[in-house]
């Protein structure tokens, strides 16, 4: 039990200090890499096949899938929301796809640039009643 309390305390201190826990940093890298693969596949659809609606749908589905996974990154979620909103207002499929391409790149930069804001990953331990 003491080890558990000590581990929770260390995790809380790391969160308060603003450092991303290793698992959060690794997860952010996985999401960033996955979005890079989506970007490359979408770029082929957009540039080579000229299939703008397919590129748009690939980007849209990927962003909608990744968004809830980034709860620890509210700024990235806002970028996704802004990109989806901007693309929804457009009628030209090429422009819609391009706007989501920009959103993906912005989210990838957000995930690369800085660790998430100092957040507690676990609540502080409660003192035992005497």
JOMOUR-V563405 format. One record per helix or strand of 2 or more residues. SS is the DSSP state (h for helix, s for strand). FROM is the first residue (numbers start at 1). TO is the last residue. If there is no record, write none. Layout:
BEGIN
ss=SS from=FROM to=TO
ss=SS from=FROM to=TO
END
This chain:
BEGIN
ss=h from=2 to=16
ss=h from=22 to=48
ss=h from=52 to=70
ss=h from=74 to=89
ss=h from=93 to=113
END
